[in-house]
Amino acid sequence: MNGVGVCDLVEAGKKYDTDEKLSAFIHDASTFVPDTKTPTWEGTIPEADFAPLIAYVHTLEKAAAQK
């Protein structure tokens, strides 16, 4: 819920500076970070859920910036 687990998504919006890059990272993080423990979510998360997920990641980033 807070964006931190196997992978820290709080900073992901900065690292992947477009929604397309962020989506690609969430789909398959291993294409960006070899040997990552972050699972591949492509085929697990329905495609329709990626846009709201990306929006949620942006809210995490904004909340962290306000601290």
N, C-alpha and C positions, 0 to 999 in steps of 0.2 A: 504493500500500500504506500510506502514512503519512497519507493523507487530504488531501494538498495537491497540487494540480495546477492546472487552470484555475480551480477553486473550492476554497476551504479548508473542508473538511468537519469539521475538528477543532473548530471553534467552532459548527458548524451546530446541534448539539443544544441550545445555549444560545439561539441566535437563533430557532430553530423549536422551541418549548417542548413540543410534543406530537409523538408519533410520526406522527400524521395529517398535521400541518403539514410535518414533515421528509420524509415520504413524498411529499407533494404537491410539495415543492421539488425532490426528486430526480427525480420524474416529469417535471416541466417547470419548470425554474428561471426561465425567462423570464416566468412569471406573477408572480414575486416580484421579480425583478431585470431590468427591461427592458434590452435590449442586452447581456445577459450572453454570455460566450463558452462558458458551460457548456452542453453539448448537452442536448436533450430525450431522456430515457431511456425515456419511455413507448413501449411497442411494441418496444423494443430489449432491455431487460432483462425476462425473464419475470416476471409478477406474483408467482409463488411465491418469487422471489429477493429481493423488496423487504424482507420481514420480517427475513431474516438480514443484509441490507445495513444496515438501520436499527440492528440490534443491534451490528454492527461499528462503525458511526459512533459509537455510545455508548461503545464500548471506547476509541476514539481520544480522545474527550473525557476519559474517566477517566484515561487514561495521561498526557495533557497536564497534567491537574490535579495529578498526583503529582510532576511535575518541579519 
